[in-house]
Amino acid sequence: MTPKIEAIEETEERQEIQALLGELRRTWHQTIPVSAFMQIAPGAYQDKTLSVSAPLAPNINLHHTMFAGSIYTLMTLTGWGMVWLQQRLACVEGDIVLGQADIRYLAPVGESPEARVSWPETDLSVLGQGKRAKVKLEVALYCGEQCCALFQGTYVSLPKAD
């Protein structure tokens, strides 16, 4: 393949990802009203890693740090968003639910954070066969270079009934 063709394909892939991230943001804000209030927004998807942010101001507590419930919501939606994104990329559909979760708060969040999650090798094609898919994800929340929280969630995607 020529470098020019590779560059075109890479640009098209980036445009597809940007469109999907916009769709994910709209999906959150239209179906989960608190996500709009919190101003949660997907930032980037690169090397199978999704990053999602939320500004500090609408999520602040009495200590002038991020409210623990906002941290939990941001991290939960980051994992959910990753499953949603992977389903879109794999051209399969399923209803995504969080089956189990655990969070560790490591440090106060005193500036706008970024949640990051990487996709493990998981086969979502089973959804197309009418079976549920299950994936365990680890989401880390960063303020600059400091990891302020760790979230582990088991997400289950149930096949859509025809």
C-alpha positions in Angstrom: 0.0 0.0 0.0 1.3 3.4 -0.8 1.9 6.1 1.9 -0.8 8.3 0.3 -3.4 5.5 0.5 -2.4 4.8 4.1 -2.7 8.5 5.0 -6.2 8.6 3.5 -7.3 5.5 5.4 -5.9 6.9 8.6 -7.7 10.2 8.1 -11.0 8.4 7.3 -10.5 6.3 10.5 -9.9 9.4 12.6 -13.1 11.0 11.2 -15.1 7.9 12.0 -13.8 7.8 15.5 -14.6 11.6 16.0 -18.1 11.0 14.7 -18.6 8.0 17.1 -17.3 10.1 20.0 -19.8 12.8 19.2 -22.5 10.2 19.0 -21.5 8.8 22.4 -21.6 12.3 24.0 -25.1 12.9 22.6 -26.2 9.4 23.7 -25.0 10.1 27.3 -26.5 13.6 27.4 -29.9 12.5 25.9 -30.4 9.3 27.9 -28.5 10.0 31.2 -29.4 13.6 32.2 -26.8 13.9 35.0 -24.1 13.4 32.3 -25.1 16.6 30.6 -25.2 18.5 33.9 -21.8 17.1 34.8 -20.6 18.1 31.3 -19.1 14.7 30.7 -17.4 14.4 27.3 -15.4 11.8 25.5 -12.0 13.3 24.6 -10.1 10.9 22.4 -9.8 7.3 21.4 -6.3 6.2 20.5 -4.4 2.9 20.7 -7.5 1.2 22.1 -7.7 3.7 24.9 -10.7 6.0 25.6 -10.3 9.2 27.5 -13.3 11.1 29.0 -13.3 14.3 30.9 -15.6 16.5 33.1 -14.9 20.0 34.3 -14.5 20.5 38.0 -16.9 23.4 38.4 -20.3 21.5 38.1 -18.9 18.6 40.1 -17.5 20.4 43.1 -18.1 19.5 46.7 -17.9 21.6 49.9 -14.1 20.9 50.1 -13.6 22.5 46.6 -12.7 19.1 45.2 -14.7 16.8 42.9 -17.7 15.2 44.5 -17.2 11.4 45.0 -20.5 10.7 43.3 -19.3 12.6 40.2 -16.1 10.7 40.2 -18.0 7.4 40.3 -20.4 8.5 37.6 -17.5 9.7 35.3 -15.7 6.4 35.7 -18.8 4.3 35.3 -19.7 6.1 32.1 -16.1 5.9 30.8 -16.3 2.1 31.0 -19.8 2.0 29.6 -18.7 4.3 26.8 -15.8 2.0 25.9 -18.1 -1.0 25.6 -20.5 1.1 23.5 -17.7 2.3 21.2 -16.3 -1.3 20.8 -19.7 -2.5 19.9 -20.0 0.1 17.2 -16.6 -0.6 15.8 -17.5 -4.4 15.7 -20.9 -3.7 14.1 -22.8 -5.5 16.9 -25.5 -4.2 19.2 -26.3 -4.9 22.8 -27.8 -3.4 25.9 -24.9 -2.5 28.2 -25.3 -2.8 31.9 -22.9 -2.6 34.8 -23.0 -5.9 36.7 -20.4 -5.2 39.4 -18.1 -2.3 40.4 -15.5 -1.3 42.9 -13.8 2.0 43.3 -10.8 3.3 45.2 -10.4 7.0 45.9 -6.7 7.6 46.1 -6.4 11.4 46.3 -8.7 14.5 46.1 -9.5 15.7 42.7 -8.7 19.4 42.7 -8.6 20.1 39.0 -10.5 18.9 35.9 -9.8 15.1 35.7 -9.5 12.7 32.8 -10.7 9.1 33.0 -8.9 6.6 30.9 -9.8 3.0 30.0 -8.1 0.5 27.7 -9.9 -2.2 25.8 -8.8 -5.8 26.6 -9.0 -8.4 23.9 -12.7 -9.3 24.1 -14.9 -11.0 21.5 -18.1 -9.1 21.1 -19.2 -11.1 18.0 -21.2 -13.4 20.4 -23.8 -10.6 20.5 -24.6 -11.3 16.9 -25.2 -14.9 17.8 -27.8 -13.9 20.5 -25.4 -14.5 23.4 -24.4 -12.0 26.1 -20.9 -10.5 26.2 -19.0 -9.8 29.4 -15.9 -7.7 29.9 -14.0 -6.5 33.0 -12.6 -3.0 32.6 -10.2 -0.9 34.7 -10.7 2.8 34.6 -8.1 5.2 36.0 -8.8 8.8 36.9 -6.0 11.3 36.5 -5.4 14.9 37.5 -2.4 15.8 35.5 0.0 12.9 36.1 -1.5 11.9 39.4 -3.8 8.9 39.6 -6.6 10.0 41.9 -9.0 7.0 41.6 -9.2 3.5 40.3 -12.4 1.8 39.2 -13.0 -1.8 38.2 -16.2 -2.7 36.6 -17.8 -5.8 35.0 -20.0 -4.8 32.1 -22.5 -7.1 30.5 -23.9 -6.5 27.1 -27.2 -8.3 26.4 -28.1 -9.1 22.8 -30.9 -7.0 21.4 -34.2 -8.9 20.9 -35.5 -8.8 17.3 
